[in-house]
Amino acid sequence: MNEITGDFDAGGLRVGVVVSTFNEVVTAGLLSGALGALAEAGAKDPTVVRVAGSFELPVVALGLAEAGYDCIVALGAVVKGETDHYEHVAAQAAAGLRQVAVSTGVPVGFGVLTARRLEQARERSQPGPGNKGAEAAEAAVRAAMALRRVRGRRARSRVAGWRFSDRH
């Protein structure tokens, strides 16, 4: 059996973080957790892009993938309100981020909280174990490192013009 895992080592990765400013009381905690985890993994100067809401996360994540980033961390908070808007935004953000990852081959760590109450989202964005921003950052880095092993060091992503071979 040949088993491949991704190390939590971002030292040689270009990491992009896209974060929603809507529900900033929550997303600020997610961003802090993600940046702390990335620092722990050795990421050098991750790029942070702020967008209005979770619905805008996929298009900016796509832009980061197209710009050659090795992995992306997407952070947002969608809290249920009085209307069905919550379901639509959450579903489209998730579907869009999945599509970015699958179509580009660039891992996207999913740190978009969906909660019925603001207190639930706040709990999941607090410092320490259980911070979903930190978990999303770790997932993105580990996936990027696993893909490097699968593809070989030279191959990066289809978006950046690289092929899944070592002809370059």
N, C-alpha and C positions, 0 to 999 in steps of 0.2 A: 504494500500500500504506500502510495506517495501522498503525504498530507501536507498541505500548504496552509500556513496561517500568516496573518499580518501582525507584525510587531507594532507596539505603540511607540513609534519613533518617527517623528515628523521632521527630523533634522534636514533632510534633503528634499522636502516637499514644498511646493508653492501652495499655500492654503488660503482659501477665500472664505469669508464669513459674511453671510447676508442676514440682516436682522431687521425685523419690523419695529417701527417706533410706536405702533398702536398697542395699547396695553403696556406701555413702557415700564410701569412699576413691576411687571413680570419679566419683560424681555431684557431689561437691564441686568437682572439676576442671571438669566440664561446666558447672556453675552459674557458676563464676568466668569461664570463657570466654564464656558467654552474656552475663553482666552487663558484661564488658569490651567486647564487641561492641556491646551496646545503648548503653553510655556513648559509644562512638565515634560511633554513629549519632545521638546527641543525645536519647536517651530520658530523660524526666524521671521519676524515682521509679517504676521498674517494680515491680509487686506480685509478691512471691515467696510461693508457697504450697507448703509441704512436706507430702508424703503418705508413707505407709508404703512402698509399692512401686509398680512400674510398672503393675500391674493397676488401681490407683486413679487413675492419671493422667487417663483419659478423663472420668470423672464430674466431677472438679474443673475440667478444661478446659472442659467444658460449662457449669459454674457461672460461670466467668470470661466465657465468651461471652455467657451470659444477662445478666451484669452490665454488658455494654456495652463490654468490652475490644475493641480494634481488631485485635489479634493476640495469639497465645499461643505460648509456647515450652514444649514438653514434654520433660523430661529424665529419663532413667532408665538403668539398666544391668541387663541380664538375662544372667547368665553360666551356661553349660551346666553342669549337675551330673550326678549319677548317675542321675537319673530323667527322665521326659519332661516334667516340670513346666516346664522352660525353654521348650519349644516352645509350650505352651499360653499361658503368660504373655506371651511375645513376640508371638504371633499376635493375642491378644485386645487387648493394648495398642495394637498397630498398627491393628487394625480399628476399635477404639473411637475412637482419635484421628482417623482418617480420617472416621468417621461424624460426629464433632463438627464438623469443618471443612465437610463437604459439607452437613450439615443446617442449619448456622447461617450459613454464608457467611463465617465468621471464620477466617482462616488459622491453621493450627497448624503450627509448625516442629517437625519430628520429630527429636528428639535422644535417642532411646532406643537405646542400644547393645545389640547382641546379639553375644555373643562366646563362643567355645568355652573360652577361658581368661581368667582375671582379668588377666593381663599384657597381653593384646590390648586389653581394655577400657581399662586404664590408659594405654596408649600413645595411644589416641584421645581421652583426656581431659586430656592434658598441656598446659601453656601453649604458645602459639605456633601456627604454621600446622598445620592438621589437627585442631584441637580441634573436636569435633563439636557441642559446646554453642554455640560461636561460629557455626558454620555453620548450625545450626538457627535461631538468633536472626536471622541475616542473611536466611535464607530467609523467615521469618515477616514481617519488616519489608518486604522487597521485595514479597512477595505482597500485603500490606496496602496498600502504596502503589500497586501496579498496579491493585488493585481500586478504590481511590479514583478513579483515572483512568477506569476503565471505567464506574463507577457515577456519577461526578460527586461533587463535594465534599460535597453535602448528604446523600446516601444513606450509611448506615452498614451496618447488618445487619438481617436479618429478625428476629432474636432481640430486638434492642433496640426493635422496633416501627417501624422505618423501612422504607420500601418502596424498591424499586429504581427510583425516579423522583425528580423534584425537585418534587413537589407540596408539600413541607413548607417 
